[in-house]
Amino acid sequence: MTDQPHSRRFDRAAPGLRGLLRAETADLHARLDAEAAFTDLRGYGRYLRGTRRFRHAVEQGLGGDEGWRPTRLADLAAADLADLGIAEEAPDLAPGRRPDASAAWGVFYVLEGSALGARFLLGRATALGLGPEHGARHLHAQTAERGRWARFVERLDTDPGIDPEAARAGARAAFELALAAYSIRTP
């Protein structure tokens, strides 16, 4: 053991906590990308239901005092569903246990990283005729702040108070919650 905080499993000098989280969640991330993909309005509706379910559950589980404020999207996704006349027929997922500060950084990694993918999804939604005032509010809000990912990664990779093992567990739990949300099939 060293006298540096949280040095048990991960070498902080390696590719940074972001690189470690990416490696430790790659399997779940690939599954989620496949589950949330869409090419038409019907698929977009499934994606949108999953997004609202996931964001509702994860946003309810965060207290807001963990050191970072993710963009809240659950209400915007609900408005997008209403725009498209899509009813949410599945029950909400229960919010997870409120993560400690380090685990919350793993959750934030998933939420902030999803904004990178949202840029691609926004292009697909736009091609379907959706926009910031109708059907794709949440994607526009999620991608609006340029430079947010860089600021997040800087904090993630330099904060010595973040326990990498707890952050990994938080990230994996967030991906698993997202997979549960997106895998619910309703008509």
C-alpha positions, 0 to 999 in steps of 0.5 A: 500500500502507498500513502496516496489515497485510493491507490488499491487497484488502479494506477492513477498515472496510467491513462487516467480515470476516464480511460479506466472507466472506459475499459471497465465499462466497454462491454456494457457500453457496447450492449447499450449502444446496440439496444438504444439504436434507432433508424426510424420513428418507431425505433426513436420512440423506443429509444425515447421511452428508454431515455426517459425511464433511465434519466428519471431513475438516475436523476432521482438517485442523485442528490445534487451535492456530489461535485458535478451537476449533470444536465437534467433530461427526464422532463425534456424526454417526457415532453418529447414523448408527448410531442410524438403522442407516445404514451409511457406504458411501463412503470418507472424504474426505482431510483438506485441507492444514492451513490457516495461521492466517488460512485457518483463520478462514475454515474456522471461519466455515463451521463456526460459521455452519453452527450457525445453519442447524443450528437450522432443521435441528434443527426438521426433525429433531425433526419426524421424531422424532429428538432428542439421544439418538437420531439428532440428537446432532450437531445438539443439540451444534451448537446448544447454546451460545447466543452462540457466533456473536456471540463468534466474529464479534467475534473475526473482525471485530476481529483485525488479524492475520487476512489477509482473502484467506487467510480467504476462501480458507479459507472457499471451500475449506471450502465446496468440501469440504462440497459434495464430501462432500454430493454423494456419493450412496450407496443 
